Every structure is written in structure tokens, then in C-alpha cells.
Amino acid sequence: MGYKVVIAGATGNVGREMLNILAERQFPVDEIAVLASRRSLGTEVSFGERTLKTEDLDTFDFTGWDIALFAIGSDATKKYAPKAAAAGCVVIDNSSLYRYDPDVPLVVPEVNPEAVEGYAKKNIIANPNCSTAQMVVALKPLHDRARIKRVVVSTYQSVSGSGKEGMDELWEQTKAVYNPVSDVPPKKYTKEIAFNVIPHIDVFMEDGSTKEEWKMVAETKKIVDPAIKVTATCVRVPVFVGHSEAINIEFEDFLDEDEARDILREAPGIMVIDKREDGGYVTPKECVGDYATFISRIRQDGTIENGLNLWCVSDNLRKGAALNAVQIAETLGNRVLKKA
């Protein structure tokens, strides 16, 4: 006996990826419903060999459904997630709405799988921010060995993190560079993204950081360890899919780069590709469509007593969103629901 699964936001980038990953990983689905807003009603989406038509999220009855994967943004989630949860359907939410709620577990299965067992307070589990998810997969096994004091991270985040509008804007602006009569002014972003980088993701906060940077700090503390100090600079780059991060880590105890490399090679969800030669590292283009979080450029930082640098790359639509949500569903099934 399998699960009755709902995908809310099935026509978006993340929703479609959720469907792909459920099929690829052969998640035990007995029945599936794909939901969208009324303007997308009837749109067809693929689930393995099947083609499904979207139903109306506004009128859908969640009673009798086991798990709902939400990819609809915070405003819509605020309306529909409590409705699904009250009907007995466990919501796995990809928005930021519930991430900082103390009664809602924030889960990366390679890092804190046991946290799913706290879902029952609200019948909701939160999926972390895409940039946080890949970073904590790399931090946790190192933290277990040498205790992390401080993390300094600079991100290089692809436009797919902004949804279809961000991808379209990069594409149209890139074409316009080669067509002198075309002009594609910024809409989704504050400045032109084509052939440019923008050190601004989400809104600015009073201390000068952006909300995206704050998310990385707060979520790392909640998922890994509240004692870790984190400072982040988040940058949007002209890459379609795949987030990259340059991470500097300061430990309480010394950790040799060779031992760190060995630890990461054995850690779940990680692929180490770290050769000190031309091309001996992973770029975002190479990680697209892959489940793994890739680690390269592991090296000692001689400017602090116990420091390491590393380069971290992952498909943000997968590990940063859809894959992590499906992994949460798998963990919930294995640890709690146990239907299949």
C-alpha cells in the first residue's frame, strides 16, 4: 500500500521537478493529484509515463490524502497549508513561511532526519532555502568531527532561484546584447542580469544584509547548531540553473584538508571532485539534473588557526528544492507513516 500524494504548484519549475523526482526515485505513490491556480487549470504535466491535468487548488479537498508537497509561495501557502494540515494531510512546504516557526521542523534529511518526527504539532514540515540546503549538507559531517565556530559564505545563485520570470529575463537580455535594436530593461531584478552579477537577493534589512543572507544564518542555526556563527553575501549570477558557494569554515579543533576530503567523500548526498589541475572541480552547468551536492577546492586556510575553504555546487531546483522535499517525504514515510 502506497501513499496518496498531492503536488500544489505543479505547473511551476519546482512543482514539475517534484513530479520528475517522485517518478525517478519510485516513491510509492498509490494516487496523485496535481494542483494549480485557476489561471493554470487544466494544464498538463508529466509524471513518469503518465500525463496529468491540473485541478483547482482553491476547491481541492485534502481529506484522505497523506502528503502534500507545496511549491506555491508564502502567500498562497498561508491560505492553503493550514487547510491541508487540518484535513490530516502532512504538508511539506517549499516556501519560507514556516521555516522559522519553532513548532515546524526544518529538515535536510542528510543532516537532521530525526527532526521530521516533530511534524505533528502543526502537520507541517518546512523545506529550507535553496542556498542553505546544499551548504548544510557539506557542513554537518565536518561539524560532527571538529565543531564549527564560524562560517563565511559567498553565494553565486542562478536565476532559476527566481522562477520562470528570472530565467526568461536572463534569456531575453542575453539575446538583446547581440541585437542593437532590442532593449530589455530589468523587471524581475533591480539591474540587468545578463553579463552581470547582482549582490542583492530578496529585500534589504535594517542591518544592511538582505533577507536571503539572513535566511542562511537563521536556517543553518536551526538545522545544524544554534552556536554556529554565519555571515553570508548572496549574489545573483547569469547562470540558468545551479547554485555555487565559496565557503570558509573556522573550526574549534584542527581539521586537516585531507581528512576533511575523506569525511566528505563518505558523507551522504555529497560527491567530492577535487583535483588540483585544470578542470578538476565542478561548475554549476555540470551539476544540473544531478542529486548530489558537489564539493571541490578543499584547502587549508592559513590565515586563521583552524580554517578550511571549499567550493560547493548543487542543482538548486533539485537539492535546493524539489529533491529535498521528496527526501523529506521518504524520511517521513520510513520513520513515521510506514505505509509502504
Disulfide bonds with the S-S distance in Angstrom:
none
